[in-house]
Amino acid sequence: MKAFKKVLPVIAALLLAAALLGCGVSFTNPGGGDAQGDSFSMDALTEMAGVYREQGERFERLLMPETSAFFYSYAGAMAGSARLAIEKLLWLRGEGESFEELSEGSRFTDFDSLGKLCHASPFPFYFEGLICEFQGENDRAEELYKYAAVMSFFPDNGMDFYYLRNLEIGELYALRDTLCGIENDVYAEFVPVLYDYPRTVYSSIAEYLYLDAMELLEAGKYAEAVVPARLAVRIDPDEDDFWVAAVSAAMYADEPYQAVLFLEEGLKYCPDSEKLDAMLKAVRDLDNGLSEDAP
């Protein structure tokens, strides 16, 4: 029954995604014009990216690496996706001899890499869709907008950055420089890791990631299981089963140090978890046994 309850939110999310992808609803320019209206603005984006970067620093000081990595990577994917979209737009408007020259010095120059930086972020899907729309690839744009819109972290008021096409060249460069500054601040403290895990509308759902990790564990694919287990605890660190899966995957994958890090952080979120407490006792017993056997 407990496993079935875990599957329910996943099923609901999949049904919602299927319904949206199969209908004629358009997520392009929802306000009907070129103004931002009440949707998520560039000012809100830059402010949120800055706050997430600060949270990354805070949790790093608290020795909570997975939580810290979530905030850092989310900030990087958010600012990076907007910056990349602006660089693409500048290139489409004739700036630079080539896109490579225009984006020289930028850390990530494709949306797939930004999506792998933070699987939970809707911004790589959204801004890739925006560029597709600017290029007249409306079917692909609508598909990407819908992917973004059903993700768990999509802003409640939606996003509408279509107005960017009407900004002056100098305004676009100024925005790019602001976003580059945020990225530089993030990566001055954080070493990004791109996880080779499928980017889908489901990769922002902790329950889905957990179930995938469990299937991989049962199949004996321990190293592969570490990735979805890690992504699950980053999205929902309050669920002890997710930490148990992460610890188990790391142990079976012969990554004992990583397993201990998962265990320590999981216990900070779930100090009363009997499962994690039992794992901690087992690790201590193992450590004691190794110490006794040492010459």
C-alpha positions as CSV (number, residue, x, y, z in Angstrom):
1,M,0.0,0.0,0.0
2,K,2.8,2.4,0.8
3,A,4.5,1.8,-2.5
4,F,1.1,2.4,-4.2
5,K,0.7,5.7,-2.4
6,K,4.1,6.7,-3.7
7,V,3.1,6.0,-7.3
8,L,-0.1,8.1,-7.1
9,P,1.5,11.5,-7.5
10,V,3.7,10.2,-10.2
11,I,0.7,8.9,-12.1
12,A,-1.1,12.2,-11.6
13,A,1.9,14.1,-13.0
14,L,2.2,11.8,-16.0
15,L,-1.5,12.1,-16.8
16,L,-1.3,15.9,-16.6
17,A,1.7,16.0,-18.9
18,A,0.0,13.7,-21.4
19,A,-3.2,15.8,-21.3
20,L,-1.3,19.1,-21.9
21,L,0.9,17.6,-24.6
22,G,-2.1,16.3,-26.4
23,C,-4.3,19.4,-26.3
24,G,-4.2,22.6,-28.3
25,V,-3.5,24.9,-25.4
26,S,-0.6,27.3,-26.2
27,F,1.9,28.4,-23.6
28,T,3.5,30.9,-26.0
29,N,3.1,34.5,-25.0
30,P,0.1,33.8,-22.6
31,G,-0.5,37.5,-22.1
32,G,-1.4,38.0,-25.7
33,G,1.0,40.8,-26.2
34,D,4.6,41.8,-25.7
35,A,4.4,43.0,-22.1
36,Q,5.4,40.9,-19.2
37,G,2.2,41.5,-17.2
38,D,2.0,39.6,-13.9
39,S,4.2,36.7,-15.1
40,F,7.6,35.8,-13.8
41,S,9.9,38.7,-14.8
42,M,13.6,39.1,-15.5
43,D,13.9,41.1,-12.3
44,A,12.3,38.2,-10.4
45,L,14.5,35.7,-12.2
46,T,17.8,37.6,-11.3
47,E,16.6,38.1,-7.8
48,M,15.6,34.5,-7.3
49,A,18.9,33.3,-8.8
50,G,20.8,35.5,-6.3
51,V,18.8,34.1,-3.4
52,Y,19.3,30.5,-4.5
53,R,23.0,31.2,-4.8
54,E,23.0,32.5,-1.2
55,Q,21.1,29.5,0.0
56,G,23.7,27.3,-1.7
57,E,26.4,29.1,0.3
58,R,24.4,28.8,3.5
59,F,23.9,25.0,3.2
60,E,27.5,24.6,2.2
61,R,28.5,26.1,5.5
62,L,26.1,23.8,7.3
63,L,27.9,20.8,5.7
64,M,24.8,19.7,3.7
65,P,26.3,19.1,0.2
66,E,23.2,17.8,-1.6
67,T,21.0,20.7,-0.5
68,S,23.8,23.1,-1.3
69,A,24.3,21.6,-4.7
70,F,20.5,21.8,-5.5
71,F,20.4,25.6,-4.8
72,Y,23.7,26.3,-6.6
73,S,22.7,24.2,-9.7
74,Y,19.2,25.7,-9.8
75,A,20.6,29.2,-9.7
76,G,23.1,28.3,-12.4
77,A,20.5,26.7,-14.7
78,M,18.1,29.6,-14.2
79,A,20.6,32.4,-14.9
80,G,22.4,30.4,-17.6
81,S,19.3,29.5,-19.5
82,A,18.2,33.2,-19.7
83,R,21.7,34.3,-20.6
84,L,22.0,31.7,-23.3
85,A,18.6,32.7,-24.8
86,I,19.8,36.3,-24.9
87,E,23.0,35.3,-26.6
88,K,21.0,33.3,-29.2
89,L,18.7,36.3,-29.7
90,L,21.7,38.6,-30.2
91,W,23.1,36.2,-32.7
92,L,19.7,36.0,-34.6
93,R,19.7,39.8,-34.8
94,G,23.1,39.8,-36.5
95,E,25.5,40.2,-33.6
96,G,28.9,38.4,-33.8
97,E,30.7,36.7,-36.7
98,S,29.4,33.4,-35.3
99,F,27.5,32.2,-32.3
100,E,30.7,30.6,-31.0
101,E,32.4,34.0,-31.1
102,L,29.4,35.8,-29.5
103,S,29.2,33.2,-26.6
104,E,32.9,33.0,-26.1
105,G,33.6,33.0,-22.3
106,S,30.2,31.6,-21.4
107,R,30.3,28.4,-19.4
108,F,27.4,26.5,-21.0
109,T,26.3,27.2,-24.6
110,D,23.6,24.6,-25.1
111,F,20.3,24.1,-23.3
112,D,20.8,20.3,-22.9
113,S,23.9,20.9,-20.7
114,L,21.9,23.4,-18.6
115,G,19.1,20.9,-18.2
116,K,21.6,18.3,-17.0
117,L,23.0,20.7,-14.6
118,C,19.7,20.8,-12.8
119,H,17.0,18.3,-13.9
120,A,14.4,20.0,-11.7
121,S,14.7,23.4,-13.4
122,P,12.0,24.3,-16.0
123,F,14.1,27.2,-17.3
124,P,16.2,25.3,-19.9
125,F,13.0,23.9,-21.5
126,Y,11.3,27.3,-21.4
127,F,14.1,29.4,-22.9
128,E,14.9,26.9,-25.6
129,G,11.2,27.0,-26.5
130,L,11.4,30.8,-26.6
131,I,14.3,30.7,-29.1
132,C,12.5,28.1,-31.2
133,E,9.5,30.5,-31.3
134,F,11.7,33.4,-32.4
135,Q,12.9,31.2,-35.2
136,G,9.4,30.3,-36.3
137,E,9.7,26.7,-35.1
138,N,6.3,26.9,-33.4
139,D,5.5,23.2,-33.0
140,R,8.8,22.6,-31.2
141,A,8.4,25.8,-29.2
142,E,5.0,24.7,-28.0
143,E,6.2,21.3,-27.0
144,L,9.1,22.8,-25.0
145,Y,6.8,25.3,-23.3
146,K,4.5,22.5,-22.2
147,Y,7.4,20.5,-20.9
148,A,8.4,23.4,-18.7
149,A,4.9,24.2,-17.6
150,V,4.2,20.8,-16.1
151,M,7.4,20.7,-14.1
152,S,7.2,21.0,-10.3
153,F,9.2,24.2,-10.1
154,F,7.5,26.2,-12.9
155,P,6.5,29.6,-11.5
156,D,2.8,29.8,-10.4
157,N,2.2,32.9,-12.5
158,G,3.8,31.5,-15.6
159,M,6.6,33.0,-17.6
160,D,6.5,35.4,-20.5
161,F,9.8,36.6,-21.9
162,Y,8.6,37.2,-25.4
163,Y,9.2,40.9,-24.9
164,L,12.9,40.3,-25.2
165,R,12.6,40.4,-28.9
166,N,11.7,44.1,-28.7
167,L,14.6,45.2,-26.5
168,E,17.4,47.3,-28.0
169,I,20.8,45.6,-28.6
170,G,22.4,47.5,-25.8
171,E,19.7,46.4,-23.4
172,L,20.2,42.8,-24.3
173,Y,23.9,43.0,-23.8
174,A,23.3,44.6,-20.4
175,L,21.0,41.8,-19.4
176,R,23.5,39.2,-20.5
177,D,26.2,40.8,-18.5
178,T,24.0,40.8,-15.4
179,L,23.2,37.1,-15.8
180,C,26.9,36.3,-16.5
181,G,27.7,38.0,-13.3
182,I,25.3,35.8,-11.4
183,E,26.7,32.6,-13.1
184,N,30.3,33.7,-12.2
185,D,29.2,34.2,-8.6
186,V,27.7,30.7,-8.5
187,Y,30.7,28.9,-10.1
188,A,33.2,30.8,-7.9
189,E,31.8,28.6,-5.1
190,F,30.4,25.6,-6.8
191,V,31.9,23.0,-9.2
192,P,29.0,22.1,-11.6
193,V,28.4,18.4,-12.4
194,L,26.3,17.4,-15.4
195,Y,24.4,14.2,-14.7
196,D,23.8,12.0,-17.7
197,Y,20.2,11.2,-16.8
198,P,17.2,11.6,-19.2
199,R,15.7,15.1,-19.2
200,T,12.0,14.7,-19.2
201,V,8.9,16.3,-17.6
202,Y,9.2,13.7,-14.9
203,S,12.8,14.5,-13.8
204,S,11.5,17.2,-11.4
205,I,9.3,14.6,-9.6
206,A,11.1,13.2,-6.6
207,E,8.8,10.1,-6.3
208,Y,9.5,9.2,-10.0
209,L,13.3,9.5,-9.4
210,Y,13.1,7.4,-6.3
211,L,11.1,4.6,-8.0
212,D,13.6,4.7,-10.9
213,A,16.5,4.4,-8.4
214,M,14.8,1.4,-6.7
215,E,14.3,-0.4,-10.0
216,L,17.9,0.1,-10.9
217,L,18.9,-1.2,-7.5
218,E,16.8,-4.3,-7.9
219,A,18.4,-4.8,-11.3
220,G,21.9,-4.6,-9.8
221,K,22.7,-1.4,-11.6
222,Y,24.1,0.2,-8.5
223,A,26.2,3.0,-10.0
224,E,23.3,4.1,-12.2
225,A,21.0,4.1,-9.2
226,V,23.0,6.7,-7.4
227,V,22.1,9.5,-9.9
228,P,18.3,9.4,-9.6
229,A,18.5,8.7,-5.9
230,R,20.7,11.8,-5.5
231,L,18.3,13.9,-7.6
232,A,15.4,12.7,-5.6
233,V,16.9,13.8,-2.2
234,R,17.8,17.2,-3.7
235,I,14.2,17.8,-4.7
236,D,12.5,16.4,-1.6
237,P,15.0,15.9,1.3
238,D,12.3,15.4,3.9
239,E,11.4,11.8,2.8
240,D,13.6,9.3,4.6
241,D,13.0,6.6,2.0
242,F,14.7,8.7,-0.6
243,W,17.8,9.0,1.6
244,V,17.7,5.3,2.3
245,A,17.8,4.6,-1.4
246,A,20.7,7.1,-1.9
247,V,22.7,5.5,0.9
248,S,22.0,2.0,-0.3
249,A,22.9,2.8,-3.9
250,A,26.2,4.4,-2.9
251,M,27.1,1.5,-0.6
252,Y,26.4,-1.1,-3.3
253,A,28.2,1.0,-5.9
254,D,31.3,0.8,-3.6
255,E,31.2,4.5,-2.7
256,P,31.3,4.2,1.1
257,Y,32.4,7.8,1.6
258,Q,29.5,9.1,-0.5
259,A,27.1,6.8,1.4
260,V,28.2,8.3,4.7
261,L,27.7,11.8,3.4
262,F,24.2,10.9,2.3
263,L,23.5,9.3,5.7
264,E,24.7,12.3,7.6
265,E,22.7,14.8,5.6
266,G,19.6,12.6,5.6
267,L,19.7,12.4,9.4
268,K,19.7,16.2,9.6
269,Y,16.4,16.2,7.8
270,C,15.0,13.0,9.3
271,P,16.5,12.7,12.8
272,D,13.8,10.3,13.9
273,S,14.1,7.9,11.0
274,E,14.4,4.4,12.3
275,K,15.7,3.3,8.9
276,L,18.5,5.8,8.7
277,D,19.3,5.3,12.4
278,A,19.7,1.5,11.7
279,M,22.0,2.3,8.8
280,L,24.1,4.6,11.0
281,K,24.5,1.9,13.6
282,A,25.5,-0.6,10.9
283,V,28.1,1.8,9.5
284,R,29.5,2.4,13.0
285,D,29.6,-1.4,13.7
286,L,31.5,-1.9,10.4
287,D,33.9,0.9,11.3
288,N,34.5,-0.6,14.7
289,G,35.1,-4.0,13.2
290,L,37.7,-2.6,10.8
291,S,39.4,-0.7,13.6
292,E,39.7,-3.9,15.7
293,D,41.1,-5.9,12.8
294,A,43.7,-3.2,12.0
295,P,47.3,-4.1,13.1
